[in-house]
């Protein structure tokens, strides 16, 4: 069995450190389809977090659960402020 280094608690701590910071979100939609967008992480809740996209015309999903990061469907990285 392969042990992962990530845990839900570790992911929550990482997300809390990104609060109100500009982030880059990469979504894996399956079948080699990816969506990448820039935004600001502005909401942290017990079971999910929200990202406000910089592009006002973005029509995708902007609320993600911590388990989506654990499963690899969502990647989030801090980026330098502009």
Secondary structure, 3 states (H helix, E strand, C coil): CCCCCCCHHHHHHHHHHCCCCEEEEEEEEECCEEEEEEEEEEEECCCEEEEEECCCCCCCCCEEEHHHHHHCCEEEEECCCC
